Amino acid sequence: NIQLVADGCCNLQKQIQITQLFGVPVVVALNVFKTDTRAEIDLVCELAKRAGAFDAVPCYHWSVGGKGSVDLARAVREAASKRSRFQFLYDVQPFS
């Protein structure tokens, strides 16, 4: 059900927003299962990118093993090569 998938992405979108506060590119890994349709997969990836994710990658490691996550590894490598503005969201100095 495409509408249910879209409605469920509000949590994903919020998690992307929170992660962006750290100042690093966000890569979303979408675990794909045999019951997922191409339309559902495409929708989640599209909504993740619209929410600000650097990339959103369908992952098939559950069905084909490690080779099912090669695209994810490439996306993470590319995101890691981008300039970031990493910052802690809290004071990391110990109390005196």
C-alpha positions as CSV (number, residue, x, y, z in Angstrom):
1,N,0.0,0.0,0.0
2,I,1.8,3.1,-1.3
3,Q,-0.1,5.5,0.9
4,L,0.8,3.5,4.1
5,V,4.4,3.5,3.0
6,A,4.3,7.3,2.4
7,D,2.6,7.9,5.7
8,G,5.2,5.7,7.5
9,C,8.1,7.8,6.1
10,C,7.4,10.7,8.4
11,N,9.6,9.0,11.0
12,L,12.3,8.4,8.4
13,Q,12.1,12.1,7.4
14,K,12.5,13.2,11.1
15,Q,15.5,10.9,11.6
16,I,17.2,12.5,8.5
17,Q,16.5,15.9,9.9
18,I,18.0,15.0,13.3
19,T,21.1,13.4,11.7
20,Q,21.6,16.5,9.6
21,L,22.1,18.5,12.8
22,F,25.5,16.8,13.2
23,G,26.6,18.4,9.9
24,V,27.4,15.2,8.0
25,P,25.8,13.7,4.8
26,V,23.1,11.2,5.5
27,V,22.9,7.9,3.6
28,V,19.7,5.9,4.1
29,A,20.0,2.1,3.8
30,L,16.7,0.5,2.8
31,N,16.5,-3.2,3.7
32,V,14.5,-4.7,0.8
33,F,12.5,-7.9,1.4
34,K,10.8,-10.1,-1.1
35,T,7.3,-8.7,-0.3
36,D,8.4,-5.1,-1.1
37,T,7.3,-3.7,-4.4
38,R,9.4,-1.6,-6.8
39,A,7.0,1.3,-6.3
40,E,7.4,1.1,-2.5
41,I,11.2,0.9,-2.7
42,D,11.3,3.9,-5.1
43,L,8.9,5.9,-3.0
44,V,11.0,5.5,0.2
45,C,14.2,6.4,-1.6
46,E,12.6,9.4,-3.2
47,L,11.1,10.7,0.1
48,A,14.4,10.2,1.9
49,K,16.3,12.2,-0.8
50,R,13.6,14.9,-0.7
51,A,14.0,15.1,3.1
52,G,17.7,15.8,2.6
53,A,19.4,12.5,2.5
54,F,22.6,12.5,0.5
55,D,21.5,9.2,-0.9
56,A,19.0,6.4,-0.3
57,V,20.0,2.9,-1.4
58,P,18.0,-0.3,-1.6
59,C,19.9,-3.1,0.0
60,Y,19.5,-6.8,-0.8
61,H,21.9,-8.4,1.7
62,W,19.0,-10.4,3.2
63,S,18.5,-12.2,0.0
64,V,21.9,-12.3,-1.7
65,G,24.5,-11.7,1.0
66,G,27.2,-9.1,1.0
67,K,27.0,-8.4,-2.7
68,G,23.5,-7.1,-2.0
69,S,25.0,-4.1,-0.2
70,V,27.7,-3.1,-2.7
71,D,25.7,-0.1,-3.8
72,L,25.3,1.0,-0.2
73,A,29.1,0.8,0.4
74,R,29.6,2.9,-2.7
75,A,27.1,5.5,-1.5
76,V,28.8,5.6,2.0
77,R,32.2,6.0,0.4
78,E,31.0,8.9,-1.8
79,A,29.3,10.6,1.2
80,A,32.4,10.2,3.3
81,S,34.5,11.9,0.7
82,K,32.3,15.0,0.8
83,R,33.2,17.9,3.0
84,S,31.3,17.8,6.3
85,R,30.6,20.3,9.1
86,F,30.6,17.7,11.9
87,Q,29.6,19.1,15.2
88,F,28.5,17.6,18.5
89,L,25.1,18.5,19.6
90,Y,26.1,18.9,23.2
91,D,29.1,20.2,25.2
92,V,31.8,17.5,25.2
93,Q,34.0,19.2,27.8
94,P,34.0,17.5,31.2
95,F,32.7,19.3,34.2
96,S,35.3,20.9,36.4
